[in-house]
């Protein structure tokens, strides 16, 4: 009889608390499936943003090298004419070029060298004897020199009418426009990636708020204000975003280093020569590496800021 009465008054077993309500449990469980998925999304977006920024930095550095190399050279083209001696015209043009201010060196292309410049367009093995192939004179300028070629251009017009001076201003302008366009597209892509990361964090934060609604209610019951709850979400999402952005930025740096290694190994091949001519040594330099690290930090900060704003808005709507 006593056994039956004791069984009737036995307390029911306690149900285990939800993981979010246990002692020392974080307000936002970062190690959940949703947190890992968001970290993966942030890593992918950071990887793409870092590649875009690294590509823009590579184009900017290559463009600066191209413009520096081209702006230090000016060419004079001397066209053959039946009534004039082309050798005498070349000597006269060289003499005028050497007297121009800011000139460091003047080099005349031989007839064979001038003909060799046409081979990429006309092919090899052709007889250029009957063709009026122009002769080129390359003028190398002094460092940081900004000479005025109006005097030299007028002197060539008066004394060597078959000669024309090209300071590559049009080509430099087009090169600068192309480089600025590529850099602008890269910046736009980075901004779009940051916007996409912000949207992903917004949906993830609202989902975390909905899944932890009972925790928020308990915190409100014990006196926690909205600022405390928002700070907790901000801290957790900042760590999550920093982890994802660090993985994405690290992957982008590894890809850049590997591409640079393969480019250096292909340097002796024609494809490697073309790549080196376009992108140099395929190295983004310290500024490129700093840009990638900066993007990773920006992604983490955007994650924290967006999560805080989303939490405050969610709490205001719920209140």
Beta strands, then each sheet from edge to edge (+ up, - down):
strand 1: 73-78
strand 2: 103-108
strand 3: 135-141
strand 4: 163-166
sheet 1: 2+ 3- 1+ 4-
end
